[in-house]
């Protein structure tokens, strides 16, 4: 079995890590705004469709729509972070050497 040589990951560099995580936080900030707009649109649609909303429906809509949008954005952002920093290529290189 041969030894696997590893090159340092891009996130090992503190300057690049700060840049990458800053970009991720900026993406999540924008997606929080998108989630808020989506929540408002869903509440307006429900109000127009069924009339006055009970507070339980409002809270459930906020939680359901908001968390769904933020979870999707967070996971997609992490996939882009992983790909953009070279972590995905590190896995491919490791698999190729096996």
C-alpha positions as CSV (number, residue, x, y, z in Angstrom):
1,X,0.0,0.0,0.0
2,X,1.5,3.3,-1.0
3,X,1.4,6.4,1.1
4,X,-1.1,9.0,0.1
5,X,0.4,12.5,-0.3
6,X,-2.0,15.3,0.5
7,X,-1.8,18.8,-0.7
8,X,-3.2,21.4,1.7
9,X,-6.8,22.4,1.1
10,X,-7.7,25.9,0.0
11,X,-9.6,26.3,3.3
12,X,-6.3,25.7,5.1
13,X,-5.2,29.1,4.0
14,X,-6.8,31.5,6.6
15,X,-7.1,34.4,4.0
16,X,-8.9,32.2,1.5
17,X,-11.1,30.6,4.2
18,X,-12.2,34.0,5.4
19,X,-13.0,35.0,1.8
20,X,-15.0,31.8,1.1
21,X,-16.9,31.9,4.4
22,X,-17.6,35.6,3.9
23,X,-19.1,34.8,0.5
24,X,-21.2,32.0,2.0
25,X,-22.5,34.4,4.7
26,X,-23.3,37.0,2.1
27,X,-25.3,34.4,0.1
28,X,-27.2,33.4,3.2
29,X,-28.0,37.0,3.9
30,X,-29.5,37.5,0.5
31,X,-31.4,34.3,0.8
32,X,-32.8,35.4,4.2
33,X,-34.3,38.4,2.3
34,X,-35.6,36.0,-0.4
35,X,-37.2,33.8,2.4
36,X,-38.9,36.9,3.9
37,X,-40.3,37.9,0.6
38,X,-41.5,34.3,-0.1
39,X,-43.1,34.2,3.4
40,X,-45.0,37.4,2.7
41,X,-46.1,36.2,-0.7
42,X,-47.4,32.9,0.8
43,X,-49.3,34.8,3.6
44,X,-50.9,37.1,1.0
45,X,-51.9,34.2,-1.1
46,X,-53.4,32.3,1.8
47,X,-55.2,35.4,3.0
48,X,-56.7,35.9,-0.5
49,X,-57.6,32.3,-0.8
50,X,-59.2,31.4,2.5
51,X,-59.8,34.7,4.2
52,X,-58.5,35.8,7.7
53,X,-55.8,33.6,9.1
54,X,-55.5,32.3,12.6
55,X,-52.2,32.9,14.4
56,X,-51.4,29.2,14.2
57,X,-51.6,29.2,10.4
58,X,-49.4,32.3,10.3
59,X,-46.7,30.8,12.5
60,X,-46.8,27.5,10.6
61,X,-46.5,29.3,7.3
62,X,-43.5,31.4,8.5
63,X,-41.8,28.3,9.9
64,X,-42.6,26.0,7.0
65,X,-41.8,28.3,4.1
66,X,-39.0,30.2,5.8
67,X,-37.1,27.1,7.0
68,X,-37.6,25.3,3.6
69,X,-36.1,28.2,1.7
70,X,-33.2,28.7,4.1
71,X,-32.4,25.0,4.3
72,X,-32.3,24.6,0.6
73,X,-30.1,27.7,0.2
74,X,-27.8,26.6,3.0
75,X,-27.3,23.2,1.6
76,X,-26.8,24.4,-1.9
77,X,-24.4,27.1,-0.7
78,X,-22.3,24.5,1.2
79,X,-22.2,22.4,-2.0
80,X,-20.8,25.4,-3.9
81,X,-18.4,26.1,-1.1
82,X,-17.1,22.6,-1.1
83,X,-16.7,22.5,-4.9
84,X,-15.2,26.0,-5.1
85,X,-12.6,25.4,-2.5
86,X,-11.2,22.2,-4.0
87,X,-12.6,19.8,-1.4
88,X,-14.5,17.8,-4.0
89,X,-11.3,17.4,-6.1
90,X,-9.5,16.2,-3.0
91,X,-11.9,13.3,-2.7
92,X,-11.6,12.5,-6.4
93,X,-7.8,12.5,-6.1
94,X,-7.9,10.3,-3.0
95,X,-10.2,7.8,-4.8
96,X,-8.0,7.7,-7.9
97,X,-4.9,6.9,-5.7
98,X,-6.6,4.0,-4.0
